[in-house]
């Protein structure tokens, strides 16, 4: 038996709000299953459980802000299940229950003809006993447009039929949930970024290196690879950058890890963070986990998935807090070189600028070739410029042989 606690989703995170439980007491959960949604300065994050078992009790109610490390639920064998969710209103006692007074029976008038008793009105229901959902063609058409399952909606029309106002209510509720999961407070996020970057510049002795890489071989290989593939299966140059960086980190592991009060700790694998700009002005850097072991097509798919989930909501806690080094790429914004600030407790930030056609010296001749500036911001407590230079040269060597990536 153990407690499931509010996870730390970054060095700058002190507390978060529990938005929603996705399980209830008595539910069996498996390691890695998403069981809750929490809201941080970076938006709503899906939180996984790190052991299998049965949810025995939920300690915290939704919409409660709690510090990192606070127990949220108890996971055990199932013997100690407490079924009542937190915050339930206790049932009224017998003394509190006041039965309604019976309505006075009308005194029939002797002159009035006998009136039959009105039939009792049926209880509202949306589906008949044979499973048919009561709804008009207009309601069914609108439900298809919204992607709503009519069988999950309680109808408020005659006989429990589903009417358009029921769909509008369902749509509004879904929009609120999606907004909360995908949105973020811009001011709060800017404060969190400022606090993290201020700490980084204050505590981490940065050094910076940059060089220009010839992408002639990478571009030709990429064109050949994509020629016979449909658009959804094609690779972008960003995938080659990420894979080459991961390979270089495996060769120079002193840049892949975390530095804390106990010193530097090598990471067990390469969880490569990717800085993603959020619509509305935010920034988040989820990790591409185990990047060095991913084949290029899978890496491309995972990269696109990370970007989509970062912008609409749905990132996992393990993707937020696990990055062992981070890549930032501002090439699409037209800049040649980007010098990043290291995300504590990491010790390296790698930056890629725009891919441009430039004059380069090739075999004592001048050639116009695609090239990119790559930079490194590294922690001087862990390594020196000598190792940093070797690392950038290794990225270059990897990109000169893209077929091996």
PEGIUR-V399050 format. One record per residue. N is the residue number from 0. RES is the residue in one small letter. SS is DSSP state (a for helix, b for strand, c for the rest). PSI is psi in radians with two decimals (none if undefined). Layout:
# PEGIUR-V399050
[[N | RES | SS | PSI] [N | RES | SS | PSI]]
This chain:
# PEGIUR-V399050
[[0 | x | c | 2.40] [1 | x | b | 2.86] [2 | x | b | 2.43] [3 | x | b | 2.10] [4 | x | b | 2.84] [5 | x | c | 2.05] [6 | x | c | 2.78] [7 | x | c | 2.16] [8 | x | c | 0.58] [9 | x | c | 2.70] [10 | x | c | -0.41] [11 | x | c | 0.01] [12 | x | c | 2.21] [13 | x | c | -0.51] [14 | x | b | 2.88] [15 | x | b | 2.87] [16 | x | b | 2.25] [17 | x | b | 2.02] [18 | x | b | -0.78] [19 | x | b | 2.40] [20 | x | b | 2.34] [21 | x | c | 0.04] [22 | x | c | 2.96] [23 | x | c | 2.83] [24 | x | c | 2.34] [25 | x | c | -0.27] [26 | x | c | 2.42] [27 | x | b | 2.34] [28 | x | b | 2.63] [29 | x | c | 2.65] [30 | x | c | 2.27] [31 | x | c | -0.12] [32 | x | c | 2.43] [33 | x | b | 2.16] [34 | x | b | -0.17] [35 | x | b | 2.82] [36 | x | b | 2.25] [37 | x | b | 2.68] [38 | x | b | 2.18] [39 | x | b | -3.09] [40 | x | c | -0.35] [41 | x | c | 0.12] [42 | x | b | -2.97] [43 | x | b | 2.31] [44 | x | b | 2.33] [45 | x | b | 2.29] [46 | x | b | 2.24] [47 | x | b | 2.77] [48 | x | c | 2.53] [49 | x | c | 0.30] [50 | x | c | 2.73] [51 | x | c | 2.66] [52 | x | b | -2.78] [53 | x | b | 2.35] [54 | x | b | 1.96] [55 | x | b | -0.55] [56 | x | b | 2.45] [57 | x | b | 2.09] [58 | x | c | -0.51] [59 | x | c | 2.39] [60 | x | c | 2.64] [61 | x | c | 2.68] [62 | x | c | 0.43] [63 | x | b | 2.26] [64 | x | b | 2.21] [65 | x | b | 2.63] [66 | x | b | 2.76] [67 | x | c | 2.39] [68 | x | c | -0.10] [69 | x | c | 2.28] [70 | x | b | 2.28] [71 | x | b | -0.56] [72 | x | b | 2.87] [73 | x | b | 2.24] [74 | x | b | 2.18] [75 | x | b | -2.67] [76 | x | c | -0.30] [77 | x | c | -0.09] [78 | x | c | -0.46] [79 | x | c | 0.63] [80 | x | c | 2.25] [81 | x | c | 1.90] [82 | x | c | -0.47] [83 | x | c | 2.15] [84 | x | c | 2.71] [85 | x | c | 2.51] [86 | x | c | 0.13] [87 | x | c | 2.45] [88 | x | c | 2.23] [89 | x | c | 2.56] [90 | x | c | 2.49] [91 | x | c | 2.55] [92 | x | c | 2.97] [93 | x | c | -0.58] [94 | x | c | -0.43] [95 | x | c | -0.30] [96 | x | c | 2.04] [97 | x | c | 1.93] [98 | x | c | 2.48] [99 | x | c | 2.52] [100 | x | c | 2.38] [101 | x | c | 2.46] [102 | x | c | 2.45] [103 | x | c | 2.34] [104 | x | c | 2.32] [105 | x | c | 2.47] [106 | x | c | 2.05] [107 | x | c | 2.46] [108 | x | c | 2.31] [109 | x | c | -0.43] [110 | x | c | -0.30] [111 | x | c | 2.52] [112 | x | c | 2.73] [113 | x | c | 2.21] [114 | x | c | 2.31] [115 | x | c | 2.56] [116 | x | c | 2.35] [117 | x | c | 2.49] [118 | x | c | 2.49] [119 | x | c | 2.44] [120 | x | c | 2.35] [121 | x | c | 2.63] [122 | x | c | 2.42] [123 | x | c | 2.41] [124 | x | c | 2.60] [125 | x | c | -0.46] [126 | x | b | 2.50] [127 | x | c | 3.05] [128 | x | c | -0.47] [129 | x | c | 0.13] [130 | x | c | -0.05] [131 | x | c | 2.29] [132 | x | b | 2.23] [133 | x | c | 1.90] [134 | x | b | 2.60] [135 | x | c | 2.85] [136 | x | a | -0.63] [137 | x | a | -0.70] [138 | x | a | -0.75] [139 | x | a | -0.71] [140 | x | a | -0.77] [141 | x | a | -0.63] [142 | x | a | -0.69] [143 | x | a | -0.69] [144 | x | a | -0.65] [145 | x | a | -0.22] [146 | x | c | 0.58] [147 | x | c | 2.37] [148 | x | c | 2.00] [149 | x | a | -0.55] [150 | x | a | -0.24] [151 | x | a | 0.08] [152 | x | c | 2.41] [153 | x | c | 2.17] [154 | x | c | 2.55] [155 | x | c | 0.12] [156 | x | c | -3.04] [157 | x | a | 2.27] [158 | x | a | 0.35] [159 | x | a | 0.22] [160 | x | c | 2.58] [161 | x | b | 2.25] [162 | x | c | 3.00] [163 | x | a | -0.59] [164 | x | a | -0.48] [165 | x | a | -0.70] [166 | x | a | -0.69] [167 | x | a | -0.68] [168 | x | a | -0.72] [169 | x | a | -0.72] [170 | x | a | -0.73] [171 | x | a | -0.73] [172 | x | a | -0.73] [173 | x | a | -0.67] [174 | x | a | -0.67] [175 | x | a | -0.74] [176 | x | a | -0.80] [177 | x | a | -0.68] [178 | x | a | -0.73] [179 | x | a | -0.65] [180 | x | a | -0.61] [181 | x | a | -0.28] [182 | x | c | 3.08] [183 | x | c | 2.75] [184 | x | c | 1.95] [185 | x | a | -0.78] [186 | x | a | -0.73] [187 | x | a | -0.69] [188 | x | a | -0.71] [189 | x | a | -0.67] [190 | x | a | -0.71] [191 | x | a | -0.73] [192 | x | a | -0.75] [193 | x | a | -0.74] [194 | x | a | -0.76] [195 | x | a | -0.77] [196 | x | a | -0.59] [197 | x | a | -0.75] [198 | x | a | -0.74] [199 | x | a | -0.82] [200 | x | a | -0.48] [201 | x | a | -0.67] [202 | x | a | -0.48] [203 | x | c | 2.09] [204 | x | c | 1.64] [205 | x | b | 2.56] [206 | x | b | 2.67] [207 | x | b | 2.43] [208 | x | b | 2.69] [209 | x | b | 2.64] [210 | x | b | 2.91] [211 | x | b | 2.31] [212 | x | b | 2.37] [213 | x | b | 2.10] [214 | x | c | 0.33] [215 | x | a | -0.86] [216 | x | a | -0.73] [217 | x | a | -0.71] [218 | x | a | -0.76] [219 | x | a | -0.76] [220 | x | a | -0.71] [221 | x | a | -0.72] [222 | x | a | -0.74] [223 | x | a | -0.75] [224 | x | a | -0.73] [225 | x | a | -0.27] [226 | x | a | -0.79] [227 | x | c | 0.22] [228 | x | c | 2.58] [229 | x | c | 2.79] [230 | x | a | -0.70] [231 | x | a | -0.27] [232 | x | a | 0.07] [233 | x | c | 2.72] [234 | x | c | 2.63] [235 | x | c | 2.78] [236 | x | a | -0.51] [237 | x | a | -0.59] [238 | x | a | -0.69] [239 | x | a | -0.69] [240 | x | a | -0.79] [241 | x | a | -0.76] [242 | x | a | -0.71] [243 | x | a | -0.68] [244 | x | a | -0.76] [245 | x | a | -0.74] [246 | x | a | -0.73] [247 | x | a | -0.64] [248 | x | a | -0.61] [249 | x | a | -0.49] [250 | x | a | -0.54] [251 | x | c | 1.31] [252 | x | a | -0.23] [253 | x | a | -0.22] [254 | x | a | 0.03] [255 | x | c | 1.60] [256 | x | b | -2.83] [257 | x | b | 2.55] [258 | x | b | 2.15] [259 | x | b | -2.85] [260 | x | c | -0.33] [261 | x | c | -0.07] [262 | x | b | -2.79] [263 | x | b | 2.44] [264 | x | b | 2.14] [265 | x | b | 2.43] [266 | x | c | 2.60] [267 | x | c | -0.48] [268 | x | c | 3.07] [269 | x | c | 1.73] [270 | x | c | 1.70] [271 | x | b | 1.94] [272 | x | b | 2.60] [273 | x | b | 1.99] [274 | x | b | 2.15] [275 | x | b | 2.21] [276 | x | b | 2.26] [277 | x | b | 2.51] [278 | x | c | 2.25] [279 | x | c | -0.08] [280 | x | c | 0.11] [281 | x | b | 3.06] [282 | x | b | 2.38] [283 | x | b | 2.63] [284 | x | b | 1.32] [285 | x | b | 2.81] [286 | x | b | 2.40] [287 | x | b | 1.69] [288 | x | c | 2.37] [289 | x | c | 0.72] [290 | x | a | -0.59] [291 | x | a | -0.40] [292 | x | a | -0.06] [293 | x | c | 2.32] [294 | x | c | 2.68] [295 | x | a | -0.79] [296 | x | a | -0.73] [297 | x | a | -0.71] [298 | x | a | -0.73] [299 | x | a | -0.77] [300 | x | a | -0.78] [301 | x | a | -0.64] [302 | x | a | -0.80] [303 | x | a | -0.68] [304 | x | a | -0.73] [305 | x | a | -0.78] [306 | x | a | -0.77] [307 | x | a | -0.79] [308 | x | a | -0.52] [309 | x | a | -0.61] [310 | x | a | -0.42] [311 | x | a | -0.19] [312 | x | c | 2.59] [313 | x | c | 0.16] [314 | x | b | 2.62] [315 | x | b | 2.66] [316 | x | a | -0.69] [317 | x | a | -0.42] [318 | x | a | -0.37] [319 | x | a | -0.72] [320 | x | a | 0.04] [321 | x | c | -0.09] [322 | x | c | 2.33] [323 | x | c | -0.24] [324 | x | b | 2.78] [325 | x | b | 2.49] [326 | x | b | 2.35] [327 | x | b | 2.33] [328 | x | b | 2.02] [329 | x | c | 0.38] [330 | x | a | -0.63] [331 | x | a | -0.22] [332 | x | a | 0.02] [333 | x | c | 0.27] [334 | x | c | 2.56] [335 | x | c | -0.71] [336 | x | c | 2.39] [337 | x | c | 2.25] [338 | x | c | 1.94] [339 | x | c | 2.90] [340 | x | c | 2.27] [341 | x | c | 2.37] [342 | x | c | 1.93] [343 | x | c | 2.51] [344 | x | c | 0.33] [345 | x | b | 2.98] [346 | x | c | 0.10] [347 | x | b | 2.49] [348 | x | b | 2.20] [349 | x | b | 2.30] [350 | x | b | 2.40] [351 | x | b | 2.33] [352 | x | c | -2.73] [353 | x | c | 2.51] [354 | x | c | 2.03] [355 | x | b | 2.70] [356 | x | b | 2.15] [357 | x | b | 2.76] [358 | x | b | 2.14] [359 | x | b | 2.58] [360 | x | b | 2.09] [361 | x | b | 1.99] [362 | x | c | 0.91] [363 | x | c | 0.29] [364 | x | b | 2.81] [365 | x | b | 2.23] [366 | x | b | 2.61] [367 | x | b | 1.99] [368 | x | b | 2.73] [369 | x | b | 2.41] [370 | x | b | 2.79] [371 | x | b | 2.52] [372 | x | b | 2.25] [373 | x | b | 2.38] [374 | x | b | 2.79] [375 | x | b | 2.21] [376 | x | b | 2.10] [377 | x | b | 2.79] [378 | x | b | 2.04] [379 | x | c | -0.28] [380 | x | c | -0.33] [381 | x | c | -0.67] [382 | x | c | 3.00] [383 | x | c | 3.07] [384 | x | a | -0.48] [385 | x | a | -0.87] [386 | x | a | -0.67] [387 | x | a | -0.69] [388 | x | a | -0.73] [389 | x | a | -0.66] [390 | x | a | -0.82] [391 | x | a | -0.65] [392 | x | a | -0.56] [393 | x | a | -0.66] [394 | x | a | -0.75] [395 | x | a | -0.82] [396 | x | a | -0.67] [397 | x | a | -0.70] [398 | x | a | -0.31] [399 | x | c | -0.24] [400 | x | c | 1.14] [401 | x | a | -0.46] [402 | x | a | -0.38] [403 | x | a | -0.16] [404 | x | c | none]]
